[in-house]
Amino acid sequence: MRGVCVSILCVSVILRSAISQPPTESDTYTECTDGYQWDSQTQHCKDINECETIPEACKGEMKCFNHYGGYLCLPRSASVIPAQDPPSQTGTNLESTAREPFNPCPLGYEPQGDSCVDVNECERDEHDCQPSQQCINTPGAFTCQCPDGYRKVGTECIDIDECRYRYCQHRCVNVPGSFSCQCEPGFQLAGNNRSCIDVNECDMGAPCQQRCYNTYGTFLCRCDQGYELGPDGFACNDIDECSYSSYLCQFQCVNEPGKFSCQCPEGYQLLGTRLCQDINECETGEHQCTKEQTCVNIHGAYQCVDTNLCQDPYIQITDNRCVCPVTKPACRDLPFSIVHRYMSITSERSVPSDIFQIQATSVYPGAYNTFRIRSGDDNGDFYIRQINNISAMLVLARAVTGPLEYTLDLEMVSVNPLLSYQTSSALRLSIYVGPYAF
């Protein structure tokens, strides 16, 4: 019996003894068992080397080993350790001519001088590793190692699906022999190539037109005051504040990039941010009245009036008071005195509206006073409401829109029945209606 050892498996192969057949009497005919043939020179049965005589005796990665009476197909890493010489086909004294050299060393070693040295099966190509595997020599043997990212199943290398082990924080992409981690939009791989960290898009040129605010995984665009975010979420469009309301400005709203401003008409100045205030040109000196004239401020402008307004038969007593002497026959049906006053009102006032109070300056005992509009109210825009015996109120009866100018003679008639005496005085009121409601 011969022992054949492959790796850790030892296979015993029982070889039938090849006993030569006794010659016939004529000694001219010899028969050998299967696997042997008669050698006429040695007059013995000789082993047939099937590894040489049979084409491709072993397939694939198997190696052919000739054996007594047959052959073996074993892995390339296997070795055959010869046992005792088998009995020859001619008897116990016959020697086999097909023996492998005796190896006194353990499997995977070979003699070198007086010692045994390891056989490097990887260098000698005496291994059965797959082309994708790496042969690694070990003492007395060898191993087949799979590349990184693969695991060995049987003799094959199978790709390891690293994504099953949740190596990546966000997304894992398995590739043959490896894997890669990917992050969601707004994140980037950390230094460990597995974790995902937030990307500050604002520092990386986010397309915000005005203001950018970084948030976890994304960013937000915001606009300055006076602008609104466009449909794309990036651009900032100017807000036309003037189109939203007609009450933003008292007179006129002017839209500007990112804001608005209020403007006032000529003769007015801006009060605060939206109101218009009349400019008093008489106080600022922005008028062209002469020394013989008096500057009268009105809404949005001014008037220059003559200092001496008294007309015959009246004579001037003070700058604004004229008197008609009783000694003049022409003064008989005229008010005894006329006092000049000036005022300005805005357009579109709500009515009825009290605009001017008349007050008697001289009161005589026993006299009864009445008030009336003597002249100037041809359209009936005003009326008098008497308050008491010495005062009355001029009332605007209808809404008026300027610019307009009224000159009203407001008369107070005094009657003393005890003395059978009647007299009157007038207040000549010039009313200027401004062009605006402010």
QUICORHU-V766871 format. One line per field, one symbol per residue. psi: psi as a letter, one per 20 degrees, with the letter a starting at -180 (. if undefined). Layout:
psi = ???
//
This chain:
psi = qppopodjpppppppppopqppqrhiljpppqrpiqqpohgikrppppnhhhhoplhprcjqppoqrojbrqorqhiqqpoqbqprqriiaiiqqqjmqqqpoirrpjrqqocjrpqqpnhghiklrkqqhirppoproibrqopqrpjqqpociqppppnhihjlhqgfqpopqoiarqqqqqpirqpahjjgqpqqpnhhiklqkphfqpoproiarqpqqrpiqqprhijgqppppnhhihqjjhqhfppoproiarqqqqrpiqqpociiqppppnhhhijlrkqrhjqppoproibrpoqqgojpqpjqqpgahjpqpoqiiphiigjqqhqpppqqrprrqlqqqqpphppppphppppjqppqqrohrimhjkirrpopgaijqrpppphqpqpaprpqopoopppppnhhjlpprqqqoooopporirj.
//
